[in-house]
Amino acid sequence: MFKFLLRSTLLGLFAAALVIAVVPELRSNLLPNNAPAKIEIAQDSPISFNTAVRRAAPAVVNIYSRQYSEDDRSKLKTQGLGSGVIVNDKGYIITNYHVIAKADQVIVALQDGRIASAQLIGQDQRTDIAVLQISLPDLPVIPLNPDYTAKVGDVVLAIGNPYNLGQTTTFGIISATGRSSISSDGRQAFIQTDAAINEGNSGGALVNTQGELVGINTASFQQATDLETYGISFAIPSQLARKIMSKIIADGRVIRGYIGVDGQDISRMTNRLLLGNFTGGIVVLRVEKDGPADVAGIKPRDVIVKIGDTTADNRENVMDAITDARPGAKVNILVIRDGKQVTIPVTVGEDTRTVME
């Protein structure tokens, strides 16, 4: 009898569940009137870089360069405009050399409405960097992150004063790093981006989505080549800009080491055949006659694998190690010559050329 009742009950429950599944309208009648309503999941908030802009934009200033009139030396006229970035609370500003190159007076306008006359601390034509200083209290400072490394695909924002319209922010990504084809000496490594950089943006900030300084905007490909191109712009990496700034503040100019060699990276196959345990190197193509390297005995076809404690992984590392050495210092340069390691001491000279040919 018990088994019969249990089987009947189970069959009844199964039939009821089947009816409810087939006729959804019956479900609402089974719920109490005070049952909680279905909760709608809100859509994600729109993507915004407002926080990054608010962190970085106050430290990006407008720069107006003024010249004395040729007709009346008592009158100053504005002859150029650009942008700059306040990098510390002492009032140091990094901008482009070409923004202030011919200026007799430089005026800086902050985003909070304050205006100040700037002192030129120094300039470096080769890297297109100039350092200014203003004396104002409570200055906004651009966020800096020494651990950040620019990578292709990173989202970046260019902040500046294009065409004197007022501060403007454009958006893009990092398209490439290490671009050297537009530099006068082929050695300076630019960040390439498709964020718009127009006249007046020069010297402004390229920042990441945290508002941290990535680079100093310097040129578009169109400005550099007179070709009608879009979406190809360049910035000086912030690490290089700050290194140049430190040298200018310390010495009033950029002092570069020089040994008088030129070379190119070796291929991976050559690396394996010639270098053994070394990770890279550059083969010397030219040695300047009577230059420091020539006097020390470095020869064409030598493969430089180490300069002091710096491994010569690539041409850029080698050139950086040489230019960072103080003139008069002796450095040991390790080369591979005829399959053998040779250590050559070289006395570093000073590179006095303004722009390398």
C-alpha positions as CSV (number, residue, x, y, z in Angstrom):
1,M,0.0,0.0,0.0
2,F,2.8,2.4,0.9
3,K,4.7,1.7,-2.3
4,F,1.5,2.4,-4.3
5,L,1.0,5.8,-2.5
6,L,4.7,6.8,-3.1
7,R,4.5,5.9,-6.7
8,S,1.3,7.9,-7.2
9,T,2.8,10.9,-5.4
10,L,6.0,10.9,-7.6
11,L,3.9,10.5,-10.8
12,G,1.8,13.5,-9.7
13,L,4.8,15.7,-9.0
14,F,6.4,14.7,-12.3
15,A,3.2,15.6,-14.2
16,A,2.9,19.0,-12.5
17,A,6.5,19.8,-13.3
18,L,6.0,18.9,-16.9
19,V,2.9,21.1,-17.2
20,I,4.7,24.1,-15.7
21,A,7.6,23.6,-18.0
22,V,5.4,23.4,-21.1
23,V,3.1,26.4,-20.0
24,P,5.5,29.2,-18.7
25,E,2.6,31.5,-17.9
26,L,1.7,29.3,-14.9
27,R,5.0,30.1,-13.2
28,S,4.0,33.7,-12.3
29,N,0.9,32.4,-10.6
30,L,3.0,30.2,-8.3
31,L,5.2,33.1,-7.1
32,P,4.0,35.2,-4.1
33,N,3.1,38.8,-4.8
34,N,6.0,40.1,-2.7
35,A,8.6,37.9,-4.6
36,P,11.7,40.0,-5.5
37,A,11.7,41.3,-9.0
38,K,14.4,40.1,-11.5
39,I,17.6,42.2,-11.0
40,E,18.9,43.8,-14.2
41,I,22.7,43.8,-14.6
42,A,23.9,47.2,-15.4
43,Q,26.1,47.6,-18.5
44,D,29.8,48.4,-18.0
45,S,30.6,52.1,-17.8
46,P,31.9,53.7,-21.0
47,I,35.7,53.5,-21.4
48,S,37.2,56.8,-20.3
49,F,40.7,58.2,-19.9
50,N,39.5,61.2,-17.8
51,T,41.5,60.1,-14.8
52,A,44.8,60.0,-16.8
53,V,44.1,63.4,-18.3
54,R,43.2,65.0,-15.0
55,R,46.5,63.6,-13.5
56,A,48.7,64.8,-16.4
57,A,47.1,67.8,-18.1
58,P,47.7,70.4,-15.4
59,A,51.5,69.9,-15.8
60,V,51.4,70.5,-19.6
61,V,52.0,74.2,-20.3
62,N,51.7,76.4,-23.3
63,I,54.9,78.0,-24.5
64,Y,55.2,81.2,-26.4
65,S,58.6,82.2,-27.8
66,R,59.1,85.9,-28.5
67,Q,61.6,87.8,-30.6
68,Y,62.7,91.4,-30.8
69,S,61.3,93.2,-33.9
70,E,64.0,93.9,-36.5
71,D,62.5,97.3,-37.0
72,D,62.3,98.2,-33.3
73,R,64.5,96.4,-30.9
74,S,62.4,97.6,-28.0
75,K,59.4,95.6,-29.1
76,L,58.9,91.9,-28.7
77,K,56.6,89.9,-31.0
78,T,55.4,86.3,-30.6
79,Q,57.1,84.2,-33.3
80,G,56.3,80.6,-32.3
81,L,54.2,78.5,-30.0
82,G,54.6,75.1,-28.5
83,S,54.1,73.1,-25.3
84,G,56.1,71.9,-22.4
85,V,56.0,69.5,-19.4
86,I,56.7,70.4,-15.8
87,V,58.7,67.5,-14.5
88,N,59.4,68.5,-10.9
89,D,58.4,71.0,-8.2
90,K,61.5,73.1,-8.7
91,G,59.9,74.4,-11.9
92,Y,62.0,72.6,-14.5
93,I,60.2,72.2,-17.8
94,I,61.1,70.0,-20.7
95,T,60.2,71.1,-24.2
96,N,61.7,70.8,-27.7
97,Y,64.7,72.8,-28.8
98,H,63.0,73.9,-32.0
99,V,60.2,75.5,-29.9
100,I,62.5,78.0,-28.3
101,A,65.5,78.0,-30.8
102,K,65.2,81.6,-31.9
103,A,63.5,83.1,-28.9
104,D,64.7,86.2,-27.1
105,Q,62.0,85.7,-24.4
106,V,60.0,82.6,-23.5
107,I,56.6,82.9,-21.8
108,V,54.9,79.9,-20.1
109,A,51.2,79.8,-19.5
110,L,49.8,77.2,-17.0
111,Q,46.4,75.7,-17.3
112,D,45.3,77.3,-14.0
113,G,45.7,80.7,-15.7
114,R,49.1,81.7,-14.3
115,I,51.8,83.1,-16.6
116,A,55.5,83.3,-16.0
117,S,58.6,84.3,-17.9
118,A,60.9,81.3,-18.2
119,Q,64.7,81.0,-17.8
120,L,66.5,78.9,-20.4
121,I,68.7,76.5,-18.5
122,G,70.1,74.8,-21.5
123,Q,69.4,73.1,-24.8
124,D,70.6,70.1,-26.9
125,Q,70.0,70.4,-30.6
126,R,70.9,66.8,-31.3
127,T,68.0,65.4,-29.2
128,D,65.8,68.4,-29.8
129,I,65.5,68.9,-26.0
130,A,65.5,72.2,-24.1
131,V,65.1,72.8,-20.4
132,L,63.4,75.8,-19.0
133,Q,62.7,76.9,-15.4
134,I,59.9,79.0,-13.9
135,S,59.6,80.3,-10.3
136,L,56.0,79.8,-9.1
137,P,54.6,78.1,-6.0
138,D,52.5,75.0,-5.9
139,L,53.4,73.8,-9.4
140,P,51.6,70.7,-10.8
141,V,54.1,68.0,-11.8
142,I,53.6,65.3,-14.4
143,P,53.4,61.7,-12.9
144,L,56.7,59.8,-13.6
145,N,57.1,56.0,-13.5
146,P,60.8,55.0,-14.0
147,D,59.7,51.3,-14.3
148,Y,57.4,51.9,-17.2
149,T,58.6,50.6,-20.6
150,A,56.9,51.7,-23.8
151,K,55.5,48.7,-25.7
152,V,53.8,48.5,-29.1
153,G,50.1,48.5,-28.6
154,D,50.0,50.5,-25.4
155,V,47.3,53.2,-25.4
156,V,48.7,56.7,-25.2
157,L,47.4,60.3,-25.1
158,A,49.1,63.3,-26.6
159,I,48.5,66.5,-24.6
160,G,49.5,69.9,-26.0
161,N,48.4,73.2,-27.5
162,P,47.9,72.7,-31.3
163,Y,47.6,75.8,-33.3
164,N,47.1,77.8,-30.1
165,L,43.5,76.4,-29.8
166,G,44.1,75.7,-26.1
167,Q,45.0,72.5,-24.4
168,T,43.9,69.5,-26.5
169,T,44.2,65.7,-25.9
170,T,44.4,63.2,-28.8
171,F,44.3,59.5,-28.5
172,G,46.2,56.6,-30.1
173,I,48.5,53.7,-29.5
174,I,52.2,53.2,-29.7
175,S,52.9,52.0,-33.2
176,A,56.6,51.3,-32.8
177,T,59.6,52.0,-30.6
178,G,63.2,52.6,-31.5
179,R,62.4,54.5,-34.7
180,S,65.6,56.2,-35.8
181,S,65.0,56.9,-39.5
182,I,63.9,60.6,-39.0
183,S,66.7,61.6,-36.7
184,S,69.6,63.6,-38.2
185,D,72.2,61.1,-37.1
186,G,70.1,57.9,-37.3
187,R,70.8,57.1,-33.7
188,Q,68.1,58.6,-31.7
189,A,65.3,56.1,-31.0
190,F,61.8,57.7,-31.2
191,I,58.5,56.4,-30.1
192,Q,56.1,56.2,-33.0
193,T,52.4,56.8,-32.3
194,D,49.2,57.4,-34.3
195,A,48.0,60.0,-31.7
196,A,47.8,63.3,-33.6
197,I,50.8,65.7,-33.0
198,N,50.2,69.0,-34.8
199,E,52.0,72.4,-34.8
200,G,52.0,73.6,-31.2
201,N,51.9,70.1,-29.8
202,S,55.7,70.0,-29.9
203,G,57.2,69.7,-26.5
204,G,54.0,68.4,-25.0
205,A,53.4,65.2,-23.1
206,L,52.7,61.7,-24.4
207,V,51.2,59.8,-21.5
208,N,49.9,56.4,-20.8
209,T,46.4,55.5,-19.4
210,Q,47.7,56.2,-15.9
211,G,48.7,59.7,-16.8
212,E,52.4,58.9,-16.5
213,L,54.9,60.5,-18.9
214,V,55.8,58.3,-21.8
215,G,57.5,60.8,-24.1
216,I,57.9,64.3,-25.3
217,N,56.0,65.0,-28.5
218,T,58.3,66.3,-31.1
219,A,57.1,65.8,-34.7
220,S,54.7,64.2,-37.2
221,F,56.1,62.4,-40.2
222,Q,54.4,65.0,-42.4
223,Q,56.4,67.8,-40.6
224,A,59.6,65.9,-40.9
225,T,59.4,64.9,-44.6
226,D,56.8,67.3,-46.2
227,L,54.8,64.2,-47.3
228,E,51.0,64.2,-46.8
229,T,50.8,61.4,-44.2
230,Y,48.5,60.9,-41.3
231,G,48.7,58.8,-38.1
232,I,52.5,58.8,-38.0
233,S,53.9,60.9,-35.2
234,F,57.0,60.7,-33.0
235,A,57.9,61.4,-29.4
236,I,61.3,61.4,-27.6
237,P,61.2,58.7,-24.9
238,S,60.8,60.1,-21.4
239,Q,63.9,58.3,-20.1
240,L,66.1,59.9,-22.7
241,A,64.5,63.3,-22.2
242,R,65.0,63.2,-18.4
243,K,68.6,62.0,-18.9
244,I,69.4,64.9,-21.2
245,M,67.7,67.3,-18.7
246,S,69.8,66.0,-15.8
247,K,73.0,66.6,-17.9
248,I,71.9,70.1,-18.8
249,I,71.1,71.0,-15.2
250,A,74.4,69.5,-14.0
251,D,76.7,71.0,-16.7
252,G,74.7,73.6,-18.5
253,R,75.0,71.5,-21.7
254,V,75.2,67.9,-22.7
255,I,78.7,66.5,-22.6
256,R,79.1,63.4,-24.7
257,G,81.9,60.8,-24.9
258,Y,83.3,60.0,-28.3
259,I,85.7,57.4,-29.7
260,G,85.2,57.7,-33.5
261,V,83.8,54.4,-34.6
262,D,80.7,53.5,-36.6
263,G,79.3,50.0,-36.9
264,Q,76.2,47.8,-37.3
265,D,74.6,44.9,-35.4
266,I,75.9,41.5,-36.3
267,S,73.4,38.8,-37.5
268,R,72.4,35.9,-35.2
269,M,74.4,33.5,-37.4
270,T,77.5,35.6,-37.2
271,N,76.9,35.9,-33.4
272,R,77.0,32.1,-33.0
273,L,80.0,31.6,-35.3
274,L,82.2,34.4,-33.9
275,L,81.2,35.3,-30.4
276,G,80.8,32.1,-28.6
277,N,79.4,32.9,-25.2
278,F,78.5,36.6,-26.0
279,T,74.9,37.6,-26.6
280,G,75.6,40.2,-29.2
281,G,77.9,42.8,-30.6
282,I,78.5,45.3,-33.4
283,V,81.0,45.0,-36.2
284,V,83.2,48.1,-36.7
285,L,82.6,49.4,-40.3
286,R,84.6,52.7,-40.0
287,V,87.3,54.1,-37.7
288,E,87.8,57.8,-37.8
289,K,91.4,58.7,-38.6
290,D,93.3,59.9,-35.6
291,G,90.3,59.6,-33.4
292,P,90.5,57.9,-29.9
293,A,89.6,54.5,-31.3
294,D,92.2,54.8,-34.1
295,V,94.9,55.9,-31.7
296,A,94.0,53.0,-29.3
297,G,94.2,50.4,-32.1
298,I,90.6,49.5,-32.9
299,K,90.3,48.4,-36.5
300,P,87.5,47.9,-39.1
301,R,86.0,44.4,-38.9
302,D,86.6,44.2,-35.2
303,V,83.5,43.0,-33.3
304,I,82.9,45.0,-30.2
305,V,81.2,42.8,-27.5
306,K,81.8,44.8,-24.3
307,I,82.5,48.4,-23.3
308,G,83.6,48.6,-19.7
309,D,80.9,46.7,-17.8
310,T,78.3,47.2,-20.5
311,T,77.5,44.3,-22.8
312,A,77.3,45.3,-26.4
313,D,73.9,43.7,-27.2
314,N,73.2,46.1,-30.0
315,R,74.4,49.2,-31.7
316,E,72.2,51.5,-29.6
317,N,73.7,50.1,-26.4
318,V,77.2,50.6,-27.6
319,M,76.5,54.2,-28.6
320,D,74.8,54.9,-25.3
321,A,77.7,53.5,-23.4
322,I,80.2,55.7,-25.3
323,T,78.2,58.9,-25.1
324,D,77.6,58.4,-21.4
325,A,81.3,58.1,-20.7
326,R,83.0,61.2,-19.5
327,P,85.7,62.7,-21.8
328,G,89.2,61.9,-20.5
329,A,88.1,58.6,-18.9
330,K,89.7,55.3,-20.0
331,V,87.4,52.4,-20.9
332,N,88.3,48.9,-21.7
333,I,86.7,47.8,-25.0
334,L,86.6,44.0,-25.6
335,V,86.6,43.0,-29.2
336,I,86.7,39.8,-31.2
337,R,89.5,39.9,-33.8
338,D,90.4,36.9,-35.9
339,G,88.5,34.7,-33.6
340,K,90.3,35.9,-30.5
341,Q,89.3,38.2,-27.6
342,V,91.3,41.4,-27.4
343,T,90.9,44.0,-24.7
344,I,91.8,47.5,-25.9
345,P,92.0,50.5,-23.5
346,V,90.6,53.7,-25.1
347,T,90.7,57.2,-23.8
348,V,87.3,58.8,-24.4
349,G,87.2,62.1,-26.2
350,E,84.5,64.7,-26.2
351,D,82.1,64.9,-29.1
352,T,81.8,68.6,-29.9
353,R,79.6,68.2,-33.0
354,T,76.1,69.8,-32.6
355,V,74.3,67.5,-34.9
356,M,75.9,64.4,-36.2
357,E,76.1,64.0,-40.0
